[in-house]
Amino acid sequence: MNFYLVKKKIESAVNNTLSRLQEENKILSNLGKIIDEIQDVRNQKTVAHANNEVLSNFESKIIYESLEYLIWAIDFIKKQIVIQ
């Protein structure tokens, strides 16, 4: 058995896994930033708090559907991490 080749395969697998985890972490971090921005909009443009300006029905729908997608994406990524 060539231990050098085994070592290289293990290093390659570890590097690939670390790379994927870094990418997934970056995605989750950016999704968190989007959610923070939506939270700011919710606080400043909805009837959840006393605000002078309120989002239109269309704007509210866009934000709601975006959040639905973000939740789906986060769940999908979490499932992929568990599978790997």
WOFEN-V326710 format. One record per backbone hydrogen bond with DSSP energy under -0.5 kcal/mol. CO is the residue of the C=O (numbers start at 1). NH is the residue of the N-H. If there is no record, write none. Layout:
co/nh
CO/NH
CO/NH
//
This chain:
co/nh
1/3
2/6
3/7
4/8
5/9
6/10
7/11
8/12
9/13
10/14
11/15
12/16
13/17
14/18
15/19
16/20
17/21
18/22
19/23
20/24
21/25
22/26
23/27
24/28
25/29
26/30
27/31
28/32
29/33
30/34
31/35
32/36
33/37
34/38
35/39
36/40
37/41
38/42
39/43
40/44
41/45
42/46
45/55
46/49
49/51
56/60
57/61
58/62
59/63
60/64
61/65
62/66
63/67
64/68
65/69
66/70
67/71
68/72
69/73
70/74
71/75
72/76
73/77
74/78
75/79
76/80
77/81
78/82
79/83
80/84
//
